[in-house]
């Protein structure tokens, strides 16, 4: 993790909050699907597509990912519980 990202996460107060940045979600997904290398790329690709839509404001498509925008940094943050539920739906 870069210094900028570490400082930004510290300023956002994400430690022990249950909220994840997009980079945290990608890392979590990669670690969770290590055993299924072919599946891992697909899952991360689907997340990137969903994240891009949310960032651009196109939240018309229903997703199991619960998110909120940080009030100061305006970054999309995901709940750990919804990320795990979404991962289960993608891998089953």
N, C-alpha and C positions, 0 to 999 in steps of 0.2 A: 504494500500500500504506500502510495506517495505521501509526502509530507502535507501537501495541500489537502488531499482527501482526508487524511487523519485529522487535520485541524478543523476542517469543515464539519466532519462528523462530531467532533468534540463540541464545537460551537452549537450544533443543532441539538445536542443533548440526547443522543440516541442510545447511549449505554444503558442497558437494562430497561429499555422502554418497550421492547417488543416490536419496534418498528425497524424496517430494513430499507436501505437504499437499493437502487437497481443493481449496483455493483455487488452488494451483499447478497442479493437474491441470486445473481449469476453464480457467485462463489458457492452458495448453498446448493443450488441445482447441480453444479458440476461435481461437488463432493457426494451428493446423494445418488447420482446415476453413474458413478465411476465404473461399476461392474457392467453396465450396458452402454458401451462406447458408441454404438450406432444410434441408440435411443437418446443419449445425452445431447448430441448435437441438435437433434430435432426439438427436444424440450427447450433448450436454451434459445433456439431460433424462434419458437412460438412465443416464449416470454419476451424476447426482444421486439417482436412484432406488436404484441399487446402493449408493451411499455411505450413504444413509439407512438401508438395511437393515443394513449393517455396523455403523454407529454404534449402532443399537438392539439389536444382538446377534443379529439374524436372519441368520446366515450359512449357512442351509440351502441356498440356491440357489447352484449352482456358477457361478463367475465366473473369468475369466482374469486378473483383477486380483489380484496378490499384494500383501498388505498386512501390516502389523504395527502394534501399538499402542505408542506412545511410553511408556516405562516410568514417566516422571514425570508427563507431561501427559495421558496416556491418550488422545491424539489418534491417529486412524487415519492411517497414513502408507503411501503406495504406492511401489513401486519404479518407476523411470522405464522400465525395460525392459518391465515388464508393462503399463504404461499405453500404451506404443507398440504392443505386440502387441494389446491390447484395441482401440485406435483402428483398427488395420488390419482387425481382424475386423468392426468396426462400419461401416466405410466401403466395404468390398468386398462 
